[in-house]
Every structure is written in C-alpha cells, then in structure tokens.
Amino acid sequence: MSRYRAILAAGLLVAALGGVTACHRNPSYPVQATYAKAGPYATTTGTVTDAAGKAIYDEYYPANYAALPFKSPIVTWGNGTGGKPANTAVFFRHLASYGFTIIATTLSNTGGGTEIDAAARYLISRASMPGSVFYRHLDTSEVAAVGLSQGATGAVRAATIDPSLYKTVMTFSLPNKIWSNPNSDCPTKADCTPDPAVLIQPIFFISTHGPFDAVIASPATERAYFCSTAVHAALGIILLTEGRLADHPSIGPDPGGFLGYATAWLEYQLRGNSFAARAFTGRHPELLRNPNWPGSAVK
C-alpha cells in the first residue's frame, strides 16, 4: 500500500470509528481508565555523565523511595532513530508516578540492544552502592526492556542477549525487518535485526493504524511478530490518542491513549498486579473489547 493510500485508509477508519475519540477515558474499560491517570507518587529526574561530562543516561524515578511500599522495578528504554529521552519524558514520568525507575540511554541508534542492556546493568549496580539515591530501593529481579521503533528492536535484542535479566519486553512500533540497517550500535544488519520468536519473556507489541506505521511497523507486521512467539504475548494496535490518529512517534508528543495499557502491562508483569492483568488475560481480556484498539490479540 502506498503512503497516500495508507493515509486515505487511516482517515476512513477514523471517520468510521469517530465515536471512540475518548475511549481511553471510558469507564467501561476500567484497567485503561485506571492506569491512564497519573500514579500516586511524586517523581524526579537525573542524568548520568561520562568522564568527559557527556550525558549518557537520563533517569526518571520516584522522588521519595521511602514512600513506596515495595522496591521499585526497573525499565530500560531505547530511543527511536534520531530520538532522545526527552521526547518521551511524559511517558517516563507517568511510569515513575507508579513507582517504576526508568533509565534511558541518550543514544539515538539503539537497534543492537547493547546500550539498552548496559543502561539496565548500570542502574542495577547503583542499587548496591552506598550513597546512591537507588541504594537498596530497586527490585533488580524485575526488569523490563522497552523501546520505540529502532529502540523497540534494541529492546527485543537486549532481552535476547541477556535473557536472565529481563522479566518482560514491551515494544512501540517494532519495525519490519526490512528497515534494519547497520549503524554505530550494530555494525552489521544481523546485529540490529529483531527476532521476537526466540524470546523467553512475555512481550507486549504496541503499534498503530497510522500512515507512517503502515510503512514502518504495520498491523500486519506486528501480528506476524506476535504469531511468531512461543511465549505469553499481547498485541495492541491503537487507533486514536488524545483525539488524534495515533502513529509511529505518538508515544512521545501524544501519549495519552497509550498510557493505560502500557502501564498496566508493566504493573502486571513486574509487580504481579491482578487487576492490571485483566487487560490481557481471562475469558474476555479488556484490550480485545476496547474499540480504540481494533486488531488487538493476546495469547
């Protein structure tokens, strides 16, 4: 499908389902409605620099770990091509408000997964270092690899190259393998090509019906990835976010529609939250009933 046909098809889909504009706030979908709201904890940020003073990681975390009745799970993030953590700061602060600690490499090429994994390992080292703000506050057995676009490839690869570390993976617009190309983080095409089929961790694939994703990470591509896995998996294809057609970069500037189920997945996988799990499990998973997520699936 050409880009212009994709745009036309997406527009027709929005017109046909125009009544779901505010579905992510609809109380008929209580899991999404609950986790689309900000969490109960104040948040703060930090930056890690190298010996030359260059920022290498950005951190988003609860401002007062003593207020948490649990140790904070870890989320390591991979940026999309040319991206930076600040682009996705709203999402990170939202997760931190639920007690998660997020570390995001500042690299804009993360498809190899090594820097995403290194960020998680760095944060784990701080959890055992007296004097660190993270000392004894992190649950180092509950770690998720998450990323957008090229960073979604990197998240899959991080969990593949360091499988004992990660409990779950979540991807936003995991690109079709035809878009995998060598760069500074992955010297060969094979080094930056995702293979979800080899994962041993549960994974949540999130994508959109937008025109850019129609080319980069189409619903058909995401479904093929989903079907290739032998693990517990969820496929979420969002239609609208904050009243606009969701598309490839939307988790950054327009994240509202994504927040509920993305947060619920991490609550379910990293904290064993049975209420959050209802979006993805049982006879009638909420994700599959929500008309703002047409084409979704679980297994």
FENRADA-V622065 format. One line per field, one symbol per residue. ss: DSSP state (a for helix, b for strand, c for the rest). phi: phi as a letter, one per 20 degrees, with the letter a starting at -180 (. if undefined). burial: b if it has 16 or more other ideal C-beta (glycine too) atoms within 10 Angstrom, else e. A space follows every 10 residues. Layout:
# FENRADA-V622065
ss->???
phi->???
burial->???
This chain:
# FENRADA-V622065
ss->ccaaaaaaaa aaaaaacaaa ccaaacccca aaaaaacccc ccbbbbbbbc ccccbbbbbb bbccaaaccc cbbbbbbbcc ccccaaaaaa aaaaaacccc bbbbbccccc cccaaaaaaa aaaaaaaccc cccccccbbb bbbbbbbbca aaaaaaaaaa accccccbbb bbccccaaac ccbccbccaa aacccaaacc cbbbbbbbcc aaaaaaccaa aaaaaaaacc ccbbbbbbcb bccbbcccca aaaccaaaaa aaaaaaaaaa accaaaaccc cccccaaaac aaacccbbc
phi->.fgfffffff ffffffdgfe gdgfdfffcf ffffefeffe dfcbcbcdde fenefdcdcc bffcfffeeb fffdcdddff gmebggfdff fffffffene ddccfefecc ffnfffffff fffffffddg nffegmddef eccddcadlg ffgffffgfe ecffeeebcc cdlffgffef cfbfebfcgf fcdfcgfefd dgcdecbcef fffgeebfgf fffffgffed dfbcccdeec clncffbgef fefcegfefg ffffgffffe cmfffffffc cnfcgggfee fecfnfbcb
burial->eeeeebbeeb eebbeebeeb bebbeeeebe bbbbbbeebe bebebeebee eeeeebbbbb bbeebeeeee bbbbbbbbbb bebbbebbbe bbbbbbbbbb bbbbbbbbbb bbbbbbbbbb bbbbebbeee eeebeebbbb ebbbbbbbbb bbbbbbbbbb ebeebbbbbb bbbbbbeebb eebebbeeee bbbbebeebe bbbbbbbbbb bbbbbbbbbe bbbebbeebe eebbbbbbbb beeebbbbbb bbebbbbbbb bbbbbbbbbb bebeebbbbb beeebbbbeb ebbebbbbe
